[in-house]
Amino acid sequence: MEWKRVLHALPYIAILRGLIPENAIQIIGALQDAGFRAV
């Protein structure tokens, strides 16, 4: 994975502190829909 290519469109990384496993798929899916590629 080339970070420059991955972060080109949206140069942010989501850092999710306190995320519980039960909510992970839904929250990460929403972040991906918003354009995040690095979580």
PDB file with one MODEL, atoms N, CA, C and O in Angstrom:
MODEL        1
ATOM      1  N   MET A   1       0.842  -1.170   0.000  1.00  0.00           N
ATOM      2  CA  MET A   1       0.000   0.000   0.000  1.00  0.00           C
ATOM      3  C   MET A   1       0.891   1.239   0.000  1.00  0.00           C
ATOM      4  O   MET A   1       1.786   1.366   0.836  1.00  0.00           O
ATOM      5  N   GLU A   2       0.650   2.126  -0.917  1.00  0.00           N
ATOM      6  CA  GLU A   2       1.404   3.367  -0.978  1.00  0.00           C
ATOM      7  C   GLU A   2       0.593   4.466  -0.311  1.00  0.00           C
ATOM      8  O   GLU A   2      -0.483   4.822  -0.791  1.00  0.00           O
ATOM      9  N   TRP A   3       1.098   5.004   0.792  1.00  0.00           N
ATOM     10  CA  TRP A   3       0.338   5.984   1.578  1.00  0.00           C
ATOM     11  C   TRP A   3       0.014   7.246   0.801  1.00  0.00           C
ATOM     12  O   TRP A   3      -1.070   7.806   0.967  1.00  0.00           O
ATOM     13  N   LYS A   4       0.916   7.704  -0.035  1.00  0.00           N
ATOM     14  CA  LYS A   4       0.632   8.913  -0.818  1.00  0.00           C
ATOM     15  C   LYS A   4      -0.577   8.697  -1.719  1.00  0.00           C
ATOM     16  O   LYS A   4      -1.409   9.592  -1.869  1.00  0.00           O
ATOM     17  N   ARG A   5      -0.675   7.529  -2.312  1.00  0.00           N
ATOM     18  CA  ARG A   5      -1.802   7.220  -3.192  1.00  0.00           C
ATOM     19  C   ARG A   5      -3.085   7.060  -2.387  1.00  0.00           C
ATOM     20  O   ARG A   5      -4.136   7.560  -2.787  1.00  0.00           O
ATOM     21  N   VAL A   6      -3.007   6.373  -1.267  1.00  0.00           N
ATOM     22  CA  VAL A   6      -4.185   6.123  -0.436  1.00  0.00           C
ATOM     23  C   VAL A   6      -4.743   7.421   0.134  1.00  0.00           C
ATOM     24  O   VAL A   6      -5.958   7.612   0.177  1.00  0.00           O
ATOM     25  N   LEU A   7      -3.862   8.307   0.569  1.00  0.00           N
ATOM     26  CA  LEU A   7      -4.294   9.533   1.234  1.00  0.00           C
ATOM     27  C   LEU A   7      -4.462  10.717   0.286  1.00  0.00           C
ATOM     28  O   LEU A   7      -4.727  11.830   0.740  1.00  0.00           O
ATOM     29  N   HIS A   8      -4.314  10.504  -1.002  1.00  0.00           N
ATOM     30  CA  HIS A   8      -4.371  11.612  -1.952  1.00  0.00           C
ATOM     31  C   HIS A   8      -5.720  12.337  -1.931  1.00  0.00           C
ATOM     32  O   HIS A   8      -5.748  13.563  -1.829  1.00  0.00           O
ATOM     33  N   ALA A   9      -6.818  11.622  -2.025  1.00  0.00           N
ATOM     34  CA  ALA A   9      -8.142  12.253  -2.104  1.00  0.00           C
ATOM     35  C   ALA A   9      -8.554  12.908  -0.788  1.00  0.00           C
ATOM     36  O   ALA A   9      -9.125  13.998  -0.801  1.00  0.00           O
ATOM     37  N   LEU A  10      -8.282  12.275   0.327  1.00  0.00           N
ATOM     38  CA  LEU A  10      -8.643  12.808   1.643  1.00  0.00           C
ATOM     39  C   LEU A  10      -7.460  12.555   2.570  1.00  0.00           C
ATOM     40  O   LEU A  10      -7.323  11.454   3.104  1.00  0.00           O
ATOM     41  N   PRO A  11      -6.611  13.546   2.769  1.00  0.00           N
ATOM     42  CA  PRO A  11      -5.357  13.334   3.504  1.00  0.00           C
ATOM     43  C   PRO A  11      -5.516  13.319   5.027  1.00  0.00           C
ATOM     44  O   PRO A  11      -4.781  14.007   5.736  1.00  0.00           O
ATOM     45  N   TYR A  12      -6.460  12.548   5.520  1.00  0.00           N
ATOM     46  CA  TYR A  12      -6.687  12.426   6.959  1.00  0.00           C
ATOM     47  C   TYR A  12      -6.709  10.956   7.337  1.00  0.00           C
ATOM     48  O   TYR A  12      -7.037  10.096   6.520  1.00  0.00           O
ATOM     49  N   ILE A  13      -6.358  10.680   8.577  1.00  0.00           N
ATOM     50  CA  ILE A  13      -6.415   9.330   9.129  1.00  0.00           C
ATOM     51  C   ILE A  13      -7.340   9.374  10.335  1.00  0.00           C
ATOM     52  O   ILE A  13      -7.171  10.217  11.216  1.00  0.00           O
ATOM     53  N   ALA A  14      -8.313   8.477  10.383  1.00  0.00           N
ATOM     54  CA  ALA A  14      -9.235   8.420  11.514  1.00  0.00           C
ATOM     55  C   ALA A  14      -8.608   7.593  12.631  1.00  0.00           C
ATOM     56  O   ALA A  14      -8.229   6.441  12.422  1.00  0.00           O
ATOM     57  N   ILE A  15      -8.501   8.180  13.804  1.00  0.00           N
ATOM     58  CA  ILE A  15      -8.008   7.482  14.988  1.00  0.00           C
ATOM     59  C   ILE A  15      -9.197   7.349  15.929  1.00  0.00           C
ATOM     60  O   ILE A  15      -9.703   8.345  16.446  1.00  0.00           O
ATOM     61  N   LEU A  16      -9.631   6.144  16.143  1.00  0.00           N
ATOM     62  CA  LEU A  16     -10.873   5.899  16.879  1.00  0.00           C
ATOM     63  C   LEU A  16     -10.570   5.333  18.259  1.00  0.00           C
ATOM     64  O   LEU A  16     -10.399   4.125  18.423  1.00  0.00           O
ATOM     65  N   ARG A  17     -10.506   6.200  19.228  1.00  0.00           N
ATOM     66  CA  ARG A  17     -10.249   5.772  20.607  1.00  0.00           C
ATOM     67  C   ARG A  17     -11.579   5.446  21.265  1.00  0.00           C
ATOM     68  O   ARG A  17     -12.556   6.176  21.102  1.00  0.00           O
ATOM     69  N   GLY A  18     -11.614   4.364  21.998  1.00  0.00           N
ATOM     70  CA  GLY A  18     -12.810   3.987  22.733  1.00  0.00           C
ATOM     71  C   GLY A  18     -13.864   3.296  21.885  1.00  0.00           C
ATOM     72  O   GLY A  18     -14.987   3.084  22.344  1.00  0.00           O
ATOM     73  N   LEU A  19     -13.521   2.946  20.672  1.00  0.00           N
ATOM     74  CA  LEU A  19     -14.462   2.257  19.790  1.00  0.00           C
ATOM     75  C   LEU A  19     -14.697   0.847  20.315  1.00  0.00           C
ATOM     76  O   LEU A  19     -13.747   0.102  20.558  1.00  0.00           O
ATOM     77  N   ILE A  20     -15.952   0.487  20.487  1.00  0.00           N
ATOM     78  CA  ILE A  20     -16.249  -0.872  20.948  1.00  0.00           C
ATOM     79  C   ILE A  20     -16.522  -1.757  19.730  1.00  0.00           C
ATOM     80  O   ILE A  20     -17.073  -1.288  18.734  1.00  0.00           O
ATOM     81  N   PRO A  21     -16.143  -3.021  19.807  1.00  0.00           N
ATOM     82  CA  PRO A  21     -16.263  -3.917  18.658  1.00  0.00           C
ATOM     83  C   PRO A  21     -17.668  -3.980  18.062  1.00  0.00           C
ATOM     84  O   PRO A  21     -17.819  -4.133  16.850  1.00  0.00           O
ATOM     85  N   GLU A  22     -18.683  -3.867  18.891  1.00  0.00           N
ATOM     86  CA  GLU A  22     -20.056  -3.957  18.402  1.00  0.00           C
ATOM     87  C   GLU A  22     -20.395  -2.835  17.428  1.00  0.00           C
ATOM     88  O   GLU A  22     -21.282  -2.999  16.590  1.00  0.00           O
ATOM     89  N   ASN A  23     -19.710  -1.702  17.522  1.00  0.00           N
ATOM     90  CA  ASN A  23     -19.995  -0.553  16.664  1.00  0.00           C
ATOM     91  C   ASN A  23     -18.980  -0.374  15.539  1.00  0.00           C
ATOM     92  O   ASN A  23     -19.158   0.491  14.681  1.00  0.00           O
ATOM     93  N   ALA A  24     -17.935  -1.166  15.531  1.00  0.00           N
ATOM     94  CA  ALA A  24     -16.814  -0.945  14.614  1.00  0.00           C
ATOM     95  C   ALA A  24     -17.223  -0.977  13.144  1.00  0.00           C
ATOM     96  O   ALA A  24     -16.861  -0.071  12.393  1.00  0.00           O
ATOM     97  N   ILE A  25     -17.952  -1.976  12.723  1.00  0.00           N
ATOM     98  CA  ILE A  25     -18.289  -2.107  11.301  1.00  0.00           C
ATOM     99  C   ILE A  25     -19.130  -0.932  10.831  1.00  0.00           C
ATOM    100  O   ILE A  25     -18.885  -0.388   9.754  1.00  0.00           O
ATOM    101  N   GLN A  26     -20.110  -0.537  11.615  1.00  0.00           N
ATOM    102  CA  GLN A  26     -20.979   0.575  11.236  1.00  0.00           C
ATOM    103  C   GLN A  26     -20.197   1.895  11.173  1.00  0.00           C
ATOM    104  O   GLN A  26     -20.353   2.663  10.224  1.00  0.00           O
ATOM    105  N   ILE A  27     -19.374   2.152  12.165  1.00  0.00           N
ATOM    106  CA  ILE A  27     -18.631   3.415  12.214  1.00  0.00           C
ATOM    107  C   ILE A  27     -17.574   3.471  11.115  1.00  0.00           C
ATOM    108  O   ILE A  27     -17.432   4.494  10.446  1.00  0.00           O
ATOM    109  N   ILE A  28     -16.841   2.391  10.926  1.00  0.00           N
ATOM    110  CA  ILE A  28     -15.820   2.377   9.879  1.00  0.00           C
ATOM    111  C   ILE A  28     -16.473   2.468   8.502  1.00  0.00           C
ATOM    112  O   ILE A  28     -15.929   3.110   7.604  1.00  0.00           O
ATOM    113  N   GLY A  29     -17.618   1.840   8.327  1.00  0.00           N
ATOM    114  CA  GLY A  29     -18.348   1.963   7.063  1.00  0.00           C
ATOM    115  C   GLY A  29     -18.739   3.399   6.777  1.00  0.00           C
ATOM    116  O   GLY A  29     -18.622   3.861   5.643  1.00  0.00           O
ATOM    117  N   ALA A  30     -19.205   4.113   7.798  1.00  0.00           N
ATOM    118  CA  ALA A  30     -19.574   5.522   7.629  1.00  0.00           C
ATOM    119  C   ALA A  30     -18.352   6.365   7.283  1.00  0.00           C
ATOM    120  O   ALA A  30     -18.438   7.274   6.457  1.00  0.00           O
ATOM    121  N   LEU A  31     -17.219   6.070   7.908  1.00  0.00           N
ATOM    122  CA  LEU A  31     -15.991   6.796   7.590  1.00  0.00           C
ATOM    123  C   LEU A  31     -15.555   6.527   6.146  1.00  0.00           C
ATOM    124  O   LEU A  31     -15.123   7.443   5.446  1.00  0.00           O
ATOM    125  N   GLN A  32     -15.667   5.289   5.709  1.00  0.00           N
ATOM    126  CA  GLN A  32     -15.315   4.968   4.326  1.00  0.00           C
ATOM    127  C   GLN A  32     -16.248   5.682   3.353  1.00  0.00           C
ATOM    128  O   GLN A  32     -15.802   6.180   2.319  1.00  0.00           O
ATOM    129  N   ASP A  33     -17.527   5.733   3.675  1.00  0.00           N
ATOM    130  CA  ASP A  33     -18.483   6.454   2.828  1.00  0.00           C
ATOM    131  C   ASP A  33     -18.142   7.937   2.743  1.00  0.00           C
ATOM    132  O   ASP A  33     -18.404   8.584   1.729  1.00  0.00           O
ATOM    133  N   ALA A  34     -17.556   8.470   3.812  1.00  0.00           N
ATOM    134  CA  ALA A  34     -17.173   9.885   3.850  1.00  0.00           C
ATOM    135  C   ALA A  34     -15.834  10.141   3.154  1.00  0.00           C
ATOM    136  O   ALA A  34     -15.423  11.292   3.005  1.00  0.00           O
ATOM    137  N   GLY A  35     -15.151   9.068   2.728  1.00  0.00           N
ATOM    138  CA  GLY A  35     -13.911   9.243   1.986  1.00  0.00           C
ATOM    139  C   GLY A  35     -12.647   8.827   2.705  1.00  0.00           C
ATOM    140  O   GLY A  35     -11.567   8.859   2.116  1.00  0.00           O
ATOM    141  N   PHE A  36     -12.754   8.433   3.974  1.00  0.00           N
ATOM    142  CA  PHE A  36     -11.564   7.998   4.708  1.00  0.00           C
ATOM    143  C   PHE A  36     -11.081   6.671   4.157  1.00  0.00           C
ATOM    144  O   PHE A  36     -11.881   5.782   3.864  1.00  0.00           O
ATOM    145  N   ARG A  37      -9.772   6.539   4.019  1.00  0.00           N
ATOM    146  CA  ARG A  37      -9.170   5.300   3.535  1.00  0.00           C
ATOM    147  C   ARG A  37      -8.190   4.713   4.537  1.00  0.00           C
ATOM    148  O   ARG A  37      -7.713   3.594   4.345  1.00  0.00           O
ATOM    149  N   ALA A  38      -7.882   5.436   5.594  1.00  0.00           N
ATOM    150  CA  ALA A  38      -6.967   4.940   6.619  1.00  0.00           C
ATOM    151  C   ALA A  38      -7.641   5.104   7.969  1.00  0.00           C
ATOM    152  O   ALA A  38      -7.985   6.212   8.379  1.00  0.00           O
ATOM    153  N   VAL A  39      -7.821   3.992   8.649  1.00  0.00           N
ATOM    154  CA  VAL A  39      -8.478   4.011   9.961  1.00  0.00           C
ATOM    155  C   VAL A  39      -7.556   3.338  10.948  1.00  0.00           C
ATOM    156  O   VAL A  39      -7.889   3.229  12.128  1.00  0.00           O
TER     157      VAL A  39
ENDMDL
END
